Amino acid sequence: MAEDPDLFKALGDATRRTILDELTDRDGQTLFEICGRLAMKHGLASSRQAISQHLAVLEQAGLVHTRRQGRYKFHHIDTSPLRSIVERWPIDREEPDP
C-alpha cells in the first residue's frame, strides 16, 4: 500500500481521470493524439505541457506505461494498481442484517 498516496493523487484530478477514460477507450496513444481527443471530445484546451505533466503523475502511480517506437512515445493504461483499492475496501461484502 506504499503506492496508495500516488494512486489517490493521480485519481484525484478530473483531467487525469479523463485521460484514463480516453486510454481505456483507445489504448496506445501519443501525446498529440491524447491532446486532440481531450480538446475535441471534452473541450479541454490544456497545453501539451500540462497534459504531459498529468501523464507523468499517472505514470508515477503506475496507471500509465509508455513505450517508445522511433520518435513516438505511446501511452498505455494499466489498471492493476487499482487492485489495492479493491483489496483495501472490498466490494463483495455481506450486507449487515437490519
Protein Blocks (a to p, Z undefined) as FASTA:
>chain_A
ZZmmmmmmmmmpmklmmmmmmmmmmghiafklmmmmmmmmnopacdfklmmmmmmmmmmn
opaccddehjbccddddfklmmmmmmmmcfbbcdddZZ
